[in-house]
Amino acid sequence: RLRAIRELLATLPRGHVAVYADEVDVHLNPKIGLDWMGYGQQKEVLTPGQNEKRYVAGAMDATTGVLTWVDGRRKNSVLFIALLQRLLKVYAEAPVIHVILDNYRIHSSQITQRALTAFDGRVRLPFLPPYCPNENKIERLWQDLHAAVTRNHRCRTMSRLMQHVYRFLKRREQRAARPY
């Protein structure tokens, strides 16, 4: 599978687009991890009690690094299909969008299969081999999101935390869109 994906990326037909896609969980209860503190100080991490979750589905252009994303209250096929629909709008001129992703069940569900049929072959899903998160280039972005936003955060509400997530993703979009 990896060889086929690498071959696809190396010989991507003119006008076709390839993206790496995945979902990330955003929890109101902070992700606990390393953090900077002064000597002799200990940072207090608040946990608001009842955890809330939101989910972000994203796709990173394999060539340009440009990010496309959607969010939702559930990590299900509906969220994934919303990402595919967003990609079809962003890449309206592309005859085919190759969405490279892991084997999570929402990516191959019956609902997703029906949506793919409705997209008339414009979206193709090359699947990575199982247990290959390092091959999905968007995974690094999710690590950076956790490091910058969700780890040890102090937000008391999910809406406030999601504002930070949106700001992070928009800054990342702007960086990727800049010519070098």
N, C-alpha and C positions, 0 to 999 in steps of 0.2 A: 504493500500500500504506500509506504513512504517513497519508494522508487517511482511509482506512478504519479504521486503528487509532485515530486521534484521534477519529473519529466514534464508534467502539465505546466508548472511554473516556468520552466526553461523554454518551453515552446508555446506559450500562451498565444492563441490566434489573435490577429489584429482585431481590436475592438472588444475582445473578451476581457472580463475583469475577474480577478481571484481575490478572495478575502478570507481571512481567518476569523472564525466566529466562536463565541462561547458565552456563557452566562456567569454572572457573579451574584452572590448573596450579600445583601447589606442588612446587618442586624443592628437594632437599636442598642442592645447590650453590646458594649465595646469588645472588640477583638483585643485580647491582652497580648502584649508583646514588648520588646525592647523599646526603651525611650530614654532620651537624654534628661539628666537631672544633675543639679549641683551636688558636690560632695557632701555627704551627710544628710541629704534631703531625700524624701521619698514622695513620689507623685501619687496623688489620690486619684483613683479611677472610679467614677460613679457608675453604678448600674441602676438603671431606672426601675428595676423589678421585672415586670411582665415584658418579655421580649416581643418586639415587632420585627417584621421582615419586609423587605422590598427586594426586587430583583432587577438587574440590568442585563439585557442581552445586547452584545456588541459585535461589530465586525470591523476588522482592521484591514484596509487595502494592502495586499501583499507587495505591491509595487511602491505606492506612495506613503503608506502608513496612515492615511486619512481614516478617521474613525467615524462610524455610523452606529447609532445606538437607540434603543427604546427601553422603557422601564415598565414595570407592572407589579401588581400585588401577588402574583403567583408565578412560579417557574413551571410553565406548562407549554404545551404545543401552541396555544394562542399567543403567548409571548414570543415564541420563536417565529411563528408565521408573521407576526407584526414586524419583526426585524426583517424578514424576507421582503415583505411589502415595502418597507422603508428603503431597502436596497434597490428594489425595482424602480422607485421614484428617483433616488439619488443617481443611479446609473441607467437612466431612461434610454440612453442611446446604445447601451451595450446589448449585443445580441444574446450573450450568455453571461451569467454571473456564476462563477464556481465558488461555492461556500465550503471551505475546508473546515471540518469540525470533528469533535469527538463522537463517541458512540452513545451518548446519553439518549434515553428512550424517547424524549420529546422530538428528537431530530428525525426519527423514523416511524413515528406513530401513524395510525390510519388517518388522523386529521391532517397531519403534515403531508402525507402521501396525496390526499385529495387536493390540498392547496398546490402542491407541486404540479399536479395534472392541470389545474386551472391556470398555472403560469406558463403553459404551453412550451415547456422545455427551456425557458429562459433562465431557470435556476437549476443548477446541478450540485449535488452534494457528494464530494469526495470525502470519505471517512478516513480519519487517521486510524492507525492500529490501536488496539486497546492499551491503556497505560502508557501513553506517550505525551504527557502534558507539555514537555519541553519542546515538542515539535509544533505545538499550536502557539504561534507568535503572539496572540492576544493575551496569553496567560501572564506574560510579563507586565502588561498594562494593569491587569487585575491585582498583581502583587504590589505595584506602585500605588494603586488606589487604596489598598489596605494600609500600606505604610504611611501614606500622606493623609488619609481621611478617617478610616474606620478603626485603626488601631489606637487604643487608649483615648478615644474621642470623649468629649464632655457634653455632647448634645443631650438635651432632656427629651426632645420630641423627634419623631421620625421625619416630620416635615423639615425640621432644621438640619438634620443629618443629610437628608436628600438634597437640600440646597448646597451643602458642601460637596456632595458627590457630583451634582450637575456642574458646579463651578470647576471642579477638577477635570471633568470630561470635556467641558468647553475649552478650557485652557489647552488641553491635550489636542483637541481638534485644531485650534488656532496654530499651535506649533507645527503640527503635521502639514497644514495647508500652506505654510510659508515656503517659498522657493529657497533653495540653499545656495 
